Amino acid sequence: MKHQPQRTCLVCRQVKEKRDLIRVVRTPSGQIIIDPTGKANGRGAYLCRQVSCWQKGLQKERLSRVLKATVSMKDMAILRDYLQTEILNLE
Ligand SMILES: [Zn+2]
């Protein structure tokens, strides 16, 4: 059996295979991005592909704490847009 890396959703704390989670990364330049490949440099946090986790996870203070960076309103808009276009379409 091939070993799959596992990560924890920052909201529900469920441990899942890395590919079943979506990574949010603060890049070394301070930008917050969605990293579908899971390979971008920077400090990352993981969220499941569940609307409820995204809705709870997309809080400025919470993300700022997890990513150890100030998440700007612009960053939040990008993340909310991803929730709207990608995550909501999964259900
Ligand atoms: Zn979750």
PDB file of the backbone (N, CA, C, O) and the ligand in Angstrom, with CONECT records:
HET     ZN  A 101       1
ATOM      1  N   MET A   1       0.840  -1.200   0.000  1.00  0.00           N
ATOM      2  CA  MET A   1       0.000   0.000   0.000  1.00  0.00           C
ATOM      3  C   MET A   1       0.873   1.247   0.000  1.00  0.00           C
ATOM      4  O   MET A   1       1.789   1.382   0.812  1.00  0.00           O
ATOM      5  N   LYS A   2       0.582   2.135  -0.902  1.00  0.00           N
ATOM      6  CA  LYS A   2       1.366   3.355  -1.015  1.00  0.00           C
ATOM      7  C   LYS A   2       0.980   4.326   0.093  1.00  0.00           C
ATOM      8  O   LYS A   2      -0.197   4.562   0.363  1.00  0.00           O
ATOM      9  N   HIS A   3       1.991   4.872   0.715  1.00  0.00           N
ATOM     10  CA  HIS A   3       1.725   5.831   1.790  1.00  0.00           C
ATOM     11  C   HIS A   3       1.308   7.173   1.217  1.00  0.00           C
ATOM     12  O   HIS A   3       1.965   7.715   0.328  1.00  0.00           O
ATOM     13  N   GLN A   4       0.210   7.701   1.736  1.00  0.00           N
ATOM     14  CA  GLN A   4      -0.253   9.024   1.333  1.00  0.00           C
ATOM     15  C   GLN A   4      -0.040   9.984   2.494  1.00  0.00           C
ATOM     16  O   GLN A   4      -0.369   9.670   3.638  1.00  0.00           O
ATOM     17  N   PRO A   5       0.508  11.149   2.196  1.00  0.00           N
ATOM     18  CA  PRO A   5       0.666  12.125   3.284  1.00  0.00           C
ATOM     19  C   PRO A   5      -0.684  12.549   3.832  1.00  0.00           C
ATOM     20  O   PRO A   5      -1.646  12.701   3.079  1.00  0.00           O
ATOM     21  N   GLN A   6      -0.757  12.740   5.135  1.00  0.00           N
ATOM     22  CA  GLN A   6      -2.022  13.122   5.759  1.00  0.00           C
ATOM     23  C   GLN A   6      -1.914  14.487   6.416  1.00  0.00           C
ATOM     24  O   GLN A   6      -0.870  14.875   6.940  1.00  0.00           O
ATOM     25  N   ARG A   7      -3.016  15.190   6.370  1.00  0.00           N
ATOM     26  CA  ARG A   7      -3.067  16.523   6.949  1.00  0.00           C
ATOM     27  C   ARG A   7      -4.377  16.680   7.708  1.00  0.00           C
ATOM     28  O   ARG A   7      -5.312  15.896   7.547  1.00  0.00           O
ATOM     29  N   THR A   8      -4.418  17.718   8.541  1.00  0.00           N
ATOM     30  CA  THR A   8      -5.594  17.954   9.375  1.00  0.00           C
ATOM     31  C   THR A   8      -6.332  19.212   8.930  1.00  0.00           C
ATOM     32  O   THR A   8      -5.715  20.255   8.712  1.00  0.00           O
ATOM     33  N   CYS A   9      -7.632  19.114   8.798  1.00  0.00           N
ATOM     34  CA  CYS A   9      -8.448  20.291   8.479  1.00  0.00           C
ATOM     35  C   CYS A   9      -8.422  21.244   9.668  1.00  0.00           C
ATOM     36  O   CYS A   9      -8.626  20.818  10.805  1.00  0.00           O
ATOM     37  N   LEU A  10      -8.178  22.504   9.423  1.00  0.00           N
ATOM     38  CA  LEU A  10      -8.011  23.438  10.535  1.00  0.00           C
ATOM     39  C   LEU A  10      -9.309  23.712  11.273  1.00  0.00           C
ATOM     40  O   LEU A  10      -9.285  24.223  12.392  1.00  0.00           O
ATOM     41  N   VAL A  11     -10.444  23.380  10.666  1.00  0.00           N
ATOM     42  CA  VAL A  11     -11.729  23.628  11.313  1.00  0.00           C
ATOM     43  C   VAL A  11     -12.239  22.391  12.051  1.00  0.00           C
ATOM     44  O   VAL A  11     -12.443  22.431  13.265  1.00  0.00           O
ATOM     45  N   CYS A  12     -12.446  21.297  11.323  1.00  0.00           N
ATOM     46  CA  CYS A  12     -13.079  20.135  11.956  1.00  0.00           C
ATOM     47  C   CYS A  12     -12.055  19.166  12.551  1.00  0.00           C
ATOM     48  O   CYS A  12     -12.426  18.229  13.258  1.00  0.00           O
ATOM     49  N   ARG A  13     -10.774  19.389  12.268  1.00  0.00           N
ATOM     50  CA  ARG A  13      -9.700  18.582  12.849  1.00  0.00           C
ATOM     51  C   ARG A  13      -9.680  17.136  12.353  1.00  0.00           C
ATOM     52  O   ARG A  13      -9.001  16.287  12.932  1.00  0.00           O
ATOM     53  N   GLN A  14     -10.409  16.864  11.305  1.00  0.00           N
ATOM     54  CA  GLN A  14     -10.357  15.515  10.739  1.00  0.00           C
ATOM     55  C   GLN A  14      -9.056  15.342   9.978  1.00  0.00           C
ATOM     56  O   GLN A  14      -8.633  16.224   9.231  1.00  0.00           O
ATOM     57  N   VAL A  15      -8.434  14.203  10.179  1.00  0.00           N
ATOM     58  CA  VAL A  15      -7.205  13.891   9.453  1.00  0.00           C
ATOM     59  C   VAL A  15      -7.588  13.187   8.160  1.00  0.00           C
ATOM     60  O   VAL A  15      -8.313  12.192   8.169  1.00  0.00           O
ATOM     61  N   LYS A  16      -7.093  13.715   7.055  1.00  0.00           N
ATOM     62  CA  LYS A  16      -7.429  13.150   5.755  1.00  0.00           C
ATOM     63  C   LYS A  16      -6.188  13.094   4.892  1.00  0.00           C
ATOM     64  O   LYS A  16      -5.155  13.685   5.203  1.00  0.00           O
ATOM     65  N   GLU A  17      -6.321  12.362   3.795  1.00  0.00           N
ATOM     66  CA  GLU A  17      -5.222  12.370   2.843  1.00  0.00           C
ATOM     67  C   GLU A  17      -5.079  13.773   2.283  1.00  0.00           C
ATOM     68  O   GLU A  17      -6.057  14.477   2.032  1.00  0.00           O
ATOM     69  N   LYS A  18      -3.836  14.149   2.099  1.00  0.00           N
ATOM     70  CA  LYS A  18      -3.521  15.502   1.661  1.00  0.00           C
ATOM     71  C   LYS A  18      -4.313  15.909   0.420  1.00  0.00           C
ATOM     72  O   LYS A  18      -4.750  17.053   0.294  1.00  0.00           O
ATOM     73  N   ARG A  19      -4.490  14.959  -0.489  1.00  0.00           N
ATOM     74  CA  ARG A  19      -5.177  15.310  -1.737  1.00  0.00           C
ATOM     75  C   ARG A  19      -6.668  15.566  -1.531  1.00  0.00           C
ATOM     76  O   ARG A  19      -7.319  16.138  -2.406  1.00  0.00           O
ATOM     77  N   ASP A  20      -7.214  15.155  -0.398  1.00  0.00           N
ATOM     78  CA  ASP A  20      -8.625  15.406  -0.113  1.00  0.00           C
ATOM     79  C   ASP A  20      -8.864  16.739   0.595  1.00  0.00           C
ATOM     80  O   ASP A  20      -9.996  17.102   0.915  1.00  0.00           O
ATOM     81  N   LEU A  21      -7.769  17.454   0.829  1.00  0.00           N
ATOM     82  CA  LEU A  21      -7.883  18.748   1.487  1.00  0.00           C
ATOM     83  C   LEU A  21      -7.415  19.836   0.526  1.00  0.00           C
ATOM     84  O   LEU A  21      -6.715  19.558  -0.448  1.00  0.00           O
ATOM     85  N   ILE A  22      -7.798  21.049   0.801  1.00  0.00           N
ATOM     86  CA  ILE A  22      -7.346  22.169  -0.030  1.00  0.00           C
ATOM     87  C   ILE A  22      -6.406  23.028   0.803  1.00  0.00           C
ATOM     88  O   ILE A  22      -6.711  23.395   1.937  1.00  0.00           O
ATOM     89  N   ARG A  23      -5.278  23.333   0.224  1.00  0.00           N
ATOM     90  CA  ARG A  23      -4.248  24.059   0.960  1.00  0.00           C
ATOM     91  C   ARG A  23      -4.329  25.557   0.680  1.00  0.00           C
ATOM     92  O   ARG A  23      -4.421  25.998  -0.466  1.00  0.00           O
ATOM     93  N   VAL A  24      -4.293  26.306   1.746  1.00  0.00           N
ATOM     94  CA  VAL A  24      -4.210  27.763   1.657  1.00  0.00           C
ATOM     95  C   VAL A  24      -2.815  28.123   2.139  1.00  0.00           C
ATOM     96  O   VAL A  24      -2.388  27.681   3.206  1.00  0.00           O
ATOM     97  N   VAL A  25      -2.112  28.916   1.363  1.00  0.00           N
ATOM     98  CA  VAL A  25      -0.711  29.196   1.677  1.00  0.00           C
ATOM     99  C   VAL A  25      -0.439  30.678   1.772  1.00  0.00           C
ATOM    100  O   VAL A  25      -0.965  31.480   1.000  1.00  0.00           O
ATOM    101  N   ARG A  26       0.386  31.023   2.725  1.00  0.00           N
ATOM    102  CA  ARG A  26       0.973  32.365   2.732  1.00  0.00           C
ATOM    103  C   ARG A  26       2.341  32.223   2.088  1.00  0.00           C
ATOM    104  O   ARG A  26       3.226  31.561   2.629  1.00  0.00           O
ATOM    105  N   THR A  27       2.506  32.832   0.961  1.00  0.00           N
ATOM    106  CA  THR A  27       3.772  32.722   0.235  1.00  0.00           C
ATOM    107  C   THR A  27       4.834  33.550   0.939  1.00  0.00           C
ATOM    108  O   THR A  27       4.514  34.412   1.757  1.00  0.00           O
ATOM    109  N   PRO A  28       6.113  33.289   0.619  1.00  0.00           N
ATOM    110  CA  PRO A  28       7.182  34.091   1.245  1.00  0.00           C
ATOM    111  C   PRO A  28       7.029  35.594   0.998  1.00  0.00           C
ATOM    112  O   PRO A  28       7.553  36.401   1.766  1.00  0.00           O
ATOM    113  N   SER A  29       6.313  35.978  -0.068  1.00  0.00           N
ATOM    114  CA  SER A  29       6.109  37.410  -0.313  1.00  0.00           C
ATOM    115  C   SER A  29       4.901  37.962   0.442  1.00  0.00           C
ATOM    116  O   SER A  29       4.588  39.148   0.338  1.00  0.00           O
ATOM    117  N   GLY A  30       4.226  37.101   1.198  1.00  0.00           N
ATOM    118  CA  GLY A  30       3.134  37.574   2.044  1.00  0.00           C
ATOM    119  C   GLY A  30       1.756  37.477   1.423  1.00  0.00           C
ATOM    120  O   GLY A  30       0.766  37.895   2.024  1.00  0.00           O
ATOM    121  N   GLN A  31       1.691  36.934   0.238  1.00  0.00           N
ATOM    122  CA  GLN A  31       0.403  36.786  -0.437  1.00  0.00           C
ATOM    123  C   GLN A  31      -0.304  35.532   0.065  1.00  0.00           C
ATOM    124  O   GLN A  31       0.348  34.535   0.378  1.00  0.00           O
ATOM    125  N   ILE A  32      -1.628  35.575   0.143  1.00  0.00           N
ATOM    126  CA  ILE A  32      -2.391  34.393   0.518  1.00  0.00           C
ATOM    127  C   ILE A  32      -2.961  33.787  -0.765  1.00  0.00           C
ATOM    128  O   ILE A  32      -3.663  34.461  -1.518  1.00  0.00           O
ATOM    129  N   ILE A  33      -2.662  32.542  -1.002  1.00  0.00           N
ATOM    130  CA  ILE A  33      -3.145  31.904  -2.227  1.00  0.00           C
ATOM    131  C   ILE A  33      -3.745  30.530  -1.932  1.00  0.00           C
ATOM    132  O   ILE A  33      -3.459  29.912  -0.907  1.00  0.00           O
ATOM    133  N   ILE A  34      -4.581  30.074  -2.858  1.00  0.00           N
ATOM    134  CA  ILE A  34      -5.060  28.700  -2.835  1.00  0.00           C
ATOM    135  C   ILE A  34      -4.032  27.891  -3.603  1.00  0.00           C
ATOM    136  O   ILE A  34      -3.626  28.273  -4.701  1.00  0.00           O
ATOM    137  N   ASP A  35      -3.616  26.790  -3.035  1.00  0.00           N
ATOM    138  CA  ASP A  35      -2.557  25.998  -3.643  1.00  0.00           C
ATOM    139  C   ASP A  35      -3.071  24.591  -3.953  1.00  0.00           C
ATOM    140  O   ASP A  35      -2.901  23.675  -3.148  1.00  0.00           O
ATOM    141  N   PRO A  36      -3.693  24.423  -5.111  1.00  0.00           N
ATOM    142  CA  PRO A  36      -4.286  23.111  -5.429  1.00  0.00           C
ATOM    143  C   PRO A  36      -3.228  22.016  -5.563  1.00  0.00           C
ATOM    144  O   PRO A  36      -3.541  20.842  -5.363  1.00  0.00           O
ATOM    145  N   THR A  37      -2.005  22.362  -5.891  1.00  0.00           N
ATOM    146  CA  THR A  37      -0.963  21.344  -6.069  1.00  0.00           C
ATOM    147  C   THR A  37      -0.370  20.923  -4.727  1.00  0.00           C
ATOM    148  O   THR A  37       0.219  19.846  -4.625  1.00  0.00           O
ATOM    149  N   GLY A  38      -0.517  21.756  -3.696  1.00  0.00           N
ATOM    150  CA  GLY A  38       0.078  21.459  -2.401  1.00  0.00           C
ATOM    151  C   GLY A  38       1.583  21.593  -2.378  1.00  0.00           C
ATOM    152  O   GLY A  38       2.246  21.095  -1.468  1.00  0.00           O
ATOM    153  N   LYS A  39       2.121  22.264  -3.374  1.00  0.00           N
ATOM    154  CA  LYS A  39       3.584  22.329  -3.486  1.00  0.00           C
ATOM    155  C   LYS A  39       4.171  23.728  -3.347  1.00  0.00           C
ATOM    156  O   LYS A  39       5.389  23.902  -3.359  1.00  0.00           O
ATOM    157  N   ALA A  40       3.308  24.713  -3.216  1.00  0.00           N
ATOM    158  CA  ALA A  40       3.818  26.085  -3.120  1.00  0.00           C
ATOM    159  C   ALA A  40       4.599  26.279  -1.823  1.00  0.00           C
ATOM    160  O   ALA A  40       4.276  25.684  -0.796  1.00  0.00           O
ATOM    161  N   ASN A  41       5.615  27.109  -1.885  1.00  0.00           N
ATOM    162  CA  ASN A  41       6.388  27.433  -0.693  1.00  0.00           C
ATOM    163  C   ASN A  41       5.580  28.312   0.234  1.00  0.00           C
ATOM    164  O   ASN A  41       4.741  29.097  -0.208  1.00  0.00           O
ATOM    165  N   GLY A  42       5.834  28.177   1.508  1.00  0.00           N
ATOM    166  CA  GLY A  42       5.188  29.065   2.463  1.00  0.00           C
ATOM    167  C   GLY A  42       4.469  28.293   3.533  1.00  0.00           C
ATOM    168  O   GLY A  42       4.417  27.063   3.513  1.00  0.00           O
ATOM    169  N   ARG A  43       3.912  29.037   4.475  1.00  0.00           N
ATOM    170  CA  ARG A  43       3.193  28.411   5.572  1.00  0.00           C
ATOM    171  C   ARG A  43       1.774  28.100   5.119  1.00  0.00           C
ATOM    172  O   ARG A  43       1.068  28.981   4.628  1.00  0.00           O
ATOM    173  N   GLY A  44       1.362  26.867   5.278  1.00  0.00           N
ATOM    174  CA  GLY A  44       0.060  26.470   4.761  1.00  0.00           C
ATOM    175  C   GLY A  44      -0.907  26.021   5.835  1.00  0.00           C
ATOM    176  O   GLY A  44      -0.523  25.659   6.947  1.00  0.00           O
ATOM    177  N   ALA A  45      -2.164  26.057   5.468  1.00  0.00           N
ATOM    178  CA  ALA A  45      -3.233  25.523   6.305  1.00  0.00           C
ATOM    179  C   ALA A  45      -4.141  24.716   5.390  1.00  0.00           C
ATOM    180  O   ALA A  45      -4.234  24.980   4.191  1.00  0.00           O
ATOM    181  N   TYR A  46      -4.804  23.738   5.970  1.00  0.00           N
ATOM    182  CA  TYR A  46      -5.640  22.863   5.151  1.00  0.00           C
ATOM    183  C   TYR A  46      -7.096  22.940   5.557  1.00  0.00           C
ATOM    184  O   TYR A  46      -7.438  23.046   6.735  1.00  0.00           O
ATOM    185  N   LEU A  47      -7.948  22.883   4.530  1.00  0.00           N
ATOM    186  CA  LEU A  47      -9.392  22.846   4.763  1.00  0.00           C
ATOM    187  C   LEU A  47      -9.970  21.710   3.940  1.00  0.00           C
ATOM    188  O   LEU A  47      -9.513  21.448   2.827  1.00  0.00           O
ATOM    189  N   CYS A  48     -10.987  21.029   4.490  1.00  0.00           N
ATOM    190  CA  CYS A  48     -11.654  19.989   3.696  1.00  0.00           C
ATOM    191  C   CYS A  48     -12.459  20.621   2.576  1.00  0.00           C
ATOM    192  O   CYS A  48     -12.663  21.833   2.511  1.00  0.00           O
ATOM    193  N   ARG A  49     -12.899  19.746   1.713  1.00  0.00           N
ATOM    194  CA  ARG A  49     -13.756  20.207   0.605  1.00  0.00           C
ATOM    195  C   ARG A  49     -15.198  20.248   1.084  1.00  0.00           C
ATOM    196  O   ARG A  49     -16.090  19.688   0.446  1.00  0.00           O
ATOM    197  N   GLN A  50     -15.418  20.906   2.196  1.00  0.00           N
ATOM    198  CA  GLN A  50     -16.768  20.997   2.744  1.00  0.00           C
ATOM    199  C   GLN A  50     -17.117  22.442   2.962  1.00  0.00           C
ATOM    200  O   GLN A  50     -16.335  23.208   3.524  1.00  0.00           O
ATOM    201  N   VAL A  51     -18.288  22.809   2.517  1.00  0.00           N
ATOM    202  CA  VAL A  51     -18.720  24.194   2.636  1.00  0.00           C
ATOM    203  C   VAL A  51     -18.680  24.657   4.091  1.00  0.00           C
ATOM    204  O   VAL A  51     -18.263  25.778   4.382  1.00  0.00           O
ATOM    205  N   SER A  52     -19.119  23.785   5.001  1.00  0.00           N
ATOM    206  CA  SER A  52     -19.189  24.195   6.403  1.00  0.00           C
ATOM    207  C   SER A  52     -17.805  24.552   6.947  1.00  0.00           C
ATOM    208  O   SER A  52     -17.662  25.510   7.707  1.00  0.00           O
ATOM    209  N   CYS A  53     -16.800  23.791   6.563  1.00  0.00           N
ATOM    210  CA  CYS A  53     -15.447  24.084   7.038  1.00  0.00           C
ATOM    211  C   CYS A  53     -14.925  25.385   6.430  1.00  0.00           C
ATOM    212  O   CYS A  53     -14.227  26.152   7.093  1.00  0.00           O
ATOM    213  N   TRP A  54     -15.261  25.621   5.185  1.00  0.00           N
ATOM    214  CA  TRP A  54     -14.811  26.870   4.552  1.00  0.00           C
ATOM    215  C   TRP A  54     -15.476  28.063   5.194  1.00  0.00           C
ATOM    216  O   TRP A  54     -14.843  29.089   5.440  1.00  0.00           O
ATOM    217  N   GLN A  55     -16.782  27.916   5.467  1.00  0.00           N
ATOM    218  CA  GLN A  55     -17.493  29.047   6.053  1.00  0.00           C
ATOM    219  C   GLN A  55     -16.949  29.380   7.441  1.00  0.00           C
ATOM    220  O   GLN A  55     -16.845  30.546   7.819  1.00  0.00           O
ATOM    221  N   LYS A  56     -16.608  28.339   8.187  1.00  0.00           N
ATOM    222  CA  LYS A  56     -16.061  28.596   9.526  1.00  0.00           C
ATOM    223  C   LYS A  56     -14.597  29.004   9.461  1.00  0.00           C
ATOM    224  O   LYS A  56     -14.122  29.794  10.277  1.00  0.00           O
ATOM    225  N   GLY A  57     -13.892  28.458   8.485  1.00  0.00           N
ATOM    226  CA  GLY A  57     -12.448  28.714   8.381  1.00  0.00           C
ATOM    227  C   GLY A  57     -12.119  30.072   7.797  1.00  0.00           C
ATOM    228  O   GLY A  57     -11.067  30.636   8.098  1.00  0.00           O
ATOM    229  N   LEU A  58     -12.996  30.603   6.972  1.00  0.00           N
ATOM    230  CA  LEU A  58     -12.701  31.879   6.325  1.00  0.00           C
ATOM    231  C   LEU A  58     -13.043  33.052   7.227  1.00  0.00           C
ATOM    232  O   LEU A  58     -13.915  33.867   6.926  1.00  0.00           O
ATOM    233  N   GLN A  59     -12.336  33.111   8.328  1.00  0.00           N
ATOM    234  CA  GLN A  59     -12.472  34.254   9.218  1.00  0.00           C
ATOM    235  C   GLN A  59     -11.097  34.883   9.317  1.00  0.00           C
ATOM    236  O   GLN A  59     -10.088  34.215   9.543  1.00  0.00           O
ATOM    237  N   LYS A  60     -11.099  36.169   9.142  1.00  0.00           N
ATOM    238  CA  LYS A  60      -9.854  36.913   9.055  1.00  0.00           C
ATOM    239  C   LYS A  60      -8.920  36.622  10.238  1.00  0.00           C
ATOM    240  O   LYS A  60      -7.739  36.333  10.045  1.00  0.00           O
ATOM    241  N   GLU A  61      -9.452  36.700  11.451  1.00  0.00           N
ATOM    242  CA  GLU A  61      -8.609  36.533  12.637  1.00  0.00           C
ATOM    243  C   GLU A  61      -8.091  35.105  12.731  1.00  0.00           C
ATOM    244  O   GLU A  61      -6.932  34.859  13.064  1.00  0.00           O
ATOM    245  N   ARG A  62      -8.987  34.176  12.426  1.00  0.00           N
ATOM    246  CA  ARG A  62      -8.621  32.768  12.511  1.00  0.00           C
ATOM    247  C   ARG A  62      -7.506  32.429  11.520  1.00  0.00           C
ATOM    248  O   ARG A  62      -6.526  31.771  11.866  1.00  0.00           O
ATOM    249  N   LEU A  63      -7.677  32.892  10.287  1.00  0.00           N
ATOM    250  CA  LEU A  63      -6.668  32.615   9.267  1.00  0.00           C
ATOM    251  C   LEU A  63      -5.362  33.335   9.576  1.00  0.00           C
ATOM    252  O   LEU A  63      -4.278  32.790   9.364  1.00  0.00           O
ATOM    253  N   SER A  64      -5.469  34.540  10.070  1.00  0.00           N
ATOM    254  CA  SER A  64      -4.265  35.297  10.407  1.00  0.00           C
ATOM    255  C   SER A  64      -3.454  34.560  11.462  1.00  0.00           C
ATOM    256  O   SER A  64      -2.224  34.545  11.427  1.00  0.00           O
ATOM    257  N   ARG A  65      -4.164  33.954  12.395  1.00  0.00           N
ATOM    258  CA  ARG A  65      -3.500  33.228  13.478  1.00  0.00           C
ATOM    259  C   ARG A  65      -2.844  31.958  12.941  1.00  0.00           C
ATOM    260  O   ARG A  65      -1.689  31.663  13.250  1.00  0.00           O
ATOM    261  N   VAL A  66      -3.586  31.223  12.144  1.00  0.00           N
ATOM    262  CA  VAL A  66      -3.067  29.955  11.620  1.00  0.00           C
ATOM    263  C   VAL A  66      -1.879  30.184  10.687  1.00  0.00           C
ATOM    264  O   VAL A  66      -0.888  29.454  10.724  1.00  0.00           O
ATOM    265  N   LEU A  67      -2.002  31.206   9.859  1.00  0.00           N
ATOM    266  CA  LEU A  67      -0.954  31.450   8.862  1.00  0.00           C
ATOM    267  C   LEU A  67       0.146  32.367   9.397  1.00  0.00           C
ATOM    268  O   LEU A  67       1.131  32.641   8.711  1.00  0.00           O
ATOM    269  N   LYS A  68      -0.034  32.826  10.608  1.00  0.00           N
ATOM    270  CA  LYS A  68       0.911  33.740  11.245  1.00  0.00           C
ATOM    271  C   LYS A  68       1.226  34.931  10.339  1.00  0.00           C
ATOM    272  O   LYS A  68       2.385  35.274  10.107  1.00  0.00           O
ATOM    273  N   ALA A  69       0.181  35.533   9.849  1.00  0.00           N
ATOM    274  CA  ALA A  69       0.313  36.687   8.963  1.00  0.00           C
ATOM    275  C   ALA A  69      -0.991  37.461   8.992  1.00  0.00           C
ATOM    276  O   ALA A  69      -2.039  36.917   9.342  1.00  0.00           O
ATOM    277  N   THR A  70      -0.925  38.704   8.632  1.00  0.00           N
ATOM    278  CA  THR A  70      -2.149  39.480   8.537  1.00  0.00           C
ATOM    279  C   THR A  70      -2.813  39.175   7.208  1.00  0.00           C
ATOM    280  O   THR A  70      -2.232  39.377   6.142  1.00  0.00           O
ATOM    281  N   VAL A  71      -4.030  38.688   7.291  1.00  0.00           N
ATOM    282  CA  VAL A  71      -4.780  38.394   6.080  1.00  0.00           C
ATOM    283  C   VAL A  71      -5.579  39.644   5.722  1.00  0.00           C
ATOM    284  O   VAL A  71      -6.393  40.117   6.516  1.00  0.00           O
ATOM    285  N   SER A  72      -5.347  40.167   4.541  1.00  0.00           N
ATOM    286  CA  SER A  72      -6.002  41.418   4.135  1.00  0.00           C
ATOM    287  C   SER A  72      -7.425  41.155   3.643  1.00  0.00           C
ATOM    288  O   SER A  72      -7.811  40.012   3.398  1.00  0.00           O
ATOM    289  N   MET A  73      -8.186  42.223   3.506  1.00  0.00           N
ATOM    290  CA  MET A  73      -9.537  42.095   2.973  1.00  0.00           C
ATOM    291  C   MET A  73      -9.500  41.565   1.545  1.00  0.00           C
ATOM    292  O   MET A  73     -10.392  40.835   1.114  1.00  0.00           O
ATOM    293  N   LYS A  74      -8.465  41.941   0.830  1.00  0.00           N
ATOM    294  CA  LYS A  74      -8.308  41.477  -0.546  1.00  0.00           C
ATOM    295  C   LYS A  74      -8.068  39.964  -0.567  1.00  0.00           C
ATOM    296  O   LYS A  74      -8.620  39.245  -1.399  1.00  0.00           O
ATOM    297  N   ASP A  75      -7.235  39.503   0.365  1.00  0.00           N
ATOM    298  CA  ASP A  75      -6.998  38.056   0.471  1.00  0.00           C
ATOM    299  C   ASP A  75      -8.304  37.334   0.782  1.00  0.00           C
ATOM    300  O   ASP A  75      -8.613  36.297   0.195  1.00  0.00           O
ATOM    301  N   MET A  76      -9.064  37.902   1.715  1.00  0.00           N
ATOM    302  CA  MET A  76     -10.329  37.275   2.093  1.00  0.00           C
ATOM    303  C   MET A  76     -11.274  37.204   0.901  1.00  0.00           C
ATOM    304  O   MET A  76     -11.992  36.219   0.730  1.00  0.00           O
ATOM    305  N   ALA A  77     -11.273  38.248   0.078  1.00  0.00           N
ATOM    306  CA  ALA A  77     -12.154  38.276  -1.091  1.00  0.00           C
ATOM    307  C   ALA A  77     -11.782  37.153  -2.054  1.00  0.00           C
ATOM    308  O   ALA A  77     -12.655  36.525  -2.652  1.00  0.00           O
ATOM    309  N   ILE A  78     -10.494  36.907  -2.199  1.00  0.00           N
ATOM    310  CA  ILE A  78     -10.037  35.832  -3.093  1.00  0.00           C
ATOM    311  C   ILE A  78     -10.481  34.471  -2.541  1.00  0.00           C
ATOM    312  O   ILE A  78     -10.927  33.602  -3.290  1.00  0.00           O
ATOM    313  N   LEU A  79     -10.353  34.305  -1.237  1.00  0.00           N
ATOM    314  CA  LEU A  79     -10.733  33.036  -0.618  1.00  0.00           C
ATOM    315  C   LEU A  79     -12.248  32.823  -0.683  1.00  0.00           C
ATOM    316  O   LEU A  79     -12.721  31.713  -0.923  1.00  0.00           O
ATOM    317  N   ARG A  80     -12.992  33.898  -0.467  1.00  0.00           N
ATOM    318  CA  ARG A  80     -14.452  33.772  -0.533  1.00  0.00           C
ATOM    319  C   ARG A  80     -14.904  33.461  -1.954  1.00  0.00           C
ATOM    320  O   ARG A  80     -15.862  32.721  -2.178  1.00  0.00           O
ATOM    321  N   ASP A  81     -14.182  34.053  -2.908  1.00  0.00           N
ATOM    322  CA  ASP A  81     -14.497  33.794  -4.305  1.00  0.00           C
ATOM    323  C   ASP A  81     -14.256  32.316  -4.627  1.00  0.00           C
ATOM    324  O   ASP A  81     -15.017  31.695  -5.369  1.00  0.00           O
ATOM    325  N   TYR A  82     -13.190  31.774  -4.056  1.00  0.00           N
ATOM    326  CA  TYR A  82     -12.893  30.352  -4.267  1.00  0.00           C
ATOM    327  C   TYR A  82     -13.989  29.481  -3.648  1.00  0.00           C
ATOM    328  O   TYR A  82     -14.413  28.482  -4.230  1.00  0.00           O
ATOM    329  N   LEU A  83     -14.428  29.874  -2.479  1.00  0.00           N
ATOM    330  CA  LEU A  83     -15.547  29.167  -1.842  1.00  0.00           C
ATOM    331  C   LEU A  83     -16.775  29.184  -2.756  1.00  0.00           C
ATOM    332  O   LEU A  83     -17.417  28.155  -2.965  1.00  0.00           O
ATOM    333  N   GLN A  84     -17.086  30.344  -3.287  1.00  0.00           N
ATOM    334  CA  GLN A  84     -18.271  30.478  -4.141  1.00  0.00           C
ATOM    335  C   GLN A  84     -18.159  29.667  -5.429  1.00  0.00           C
ATOM    336  O   GLN A  84     -19.100  28.981  -5.827  1.00  0.00           O
ATOM    337  N   THR A  85     -17.009  29.754  -6.067  1.00  0.00           N
ATOM    338  CA  THR A  85     -16.894  29.159  -7.407  1.00  0.00           C
ATOM    339  C   THR A  85     -16.512  27.690  -7.367  1.00  0.00           C
ATOM    340  O   THR A  85     -16.931  26.923  -8.234  1.00  0.00           O
ATOM    341  N   GLU A  86     -15.729  27.286  -6.383  1.00  0.00           N
ATOM    342  CA  GLU A  86     -15.238  25.910  -6.374  1.00  0.00           C
ATOM    343  C   GLU A  86     -15.927  25.031  -5.338  1.00  0.00           C
ATOM    344  O   GLU A  86     -16.447  23.967  -5.672  1.00  0.00           O
ATOM    345  N   ILE A  87     -15.933  25.464  -4.104  1.00  0.00           N
ATOM    346  CA  ILE A  87     -16.400  24.606  -3.027  1.00  0.00           C
ATOM    347  C   ILE A  87     -17.928  24.415  -3.090  1.00  0.00           C
ATOM    348  O   ILE A  87     -18.427  23.302  -2.919  1.00  0.00           O
ATOM    349  N   LEU A  88     -18.649  25.496  -3.333  1.00  0.00           N
ATOM    350  CA  LEU A  88     -20.105  25.377  -3.383  1.00  0.00           C
ATOM    351  C   LEU A  88     -20.553  24.506  -4.550  1.00  0.00           C
ATOM    352  O   LEU A  88     -21.624  23.901  -4.506  1.00  0.00           O
ATOM    353  N   ASN A  89     -19.734  24.445  -5.589  1.00  0.00           N
ATOM    354  CA  ASN A  89     -20.088  23.637  -6.743  1.00  0.00           C
ATOM    355  C   ASN A  89     -19.845  22.146  -6.531  1.00  0.00           C
ATOM    356  O   ASN A  89     -20.286  21.321  -7.330  1.00  0.00           O
ATOM    357  N   LEU A  90     -19.155  21.810  -5.474  1.00  0.00           N
ATOM    358  CA  LEU A  90     -18.863  20.404  -5.209  1.00  0.00           C
ATOM    359  C   LEU A  90     -20.052  19.688  -4.589  1.00  0.00           C
ATOM    360  O   LEU A  90     -20.189  18.468  -4.675  1.00  0.00           O
ATOM    361  N   GLU A  91     -20.911  20.492  -3.957  1.00  0.00           N
ATOM    362  CA  GLU A  91     -22.013  19.839  -3.223  1.00  0.00           C
ATOM    363  C   GLU A  91     -23.268  19.707  -4.059  1.00  0.00           C
ATOM    364  O   GLU A  91     -24.274  19.181  -3.583  1.00  0.00           O
TER     365      GLU A  91
HETATM  366 ZN    ZN A 101     -12.961  20.181   7.853  1.00  0.00          ZN2+
END
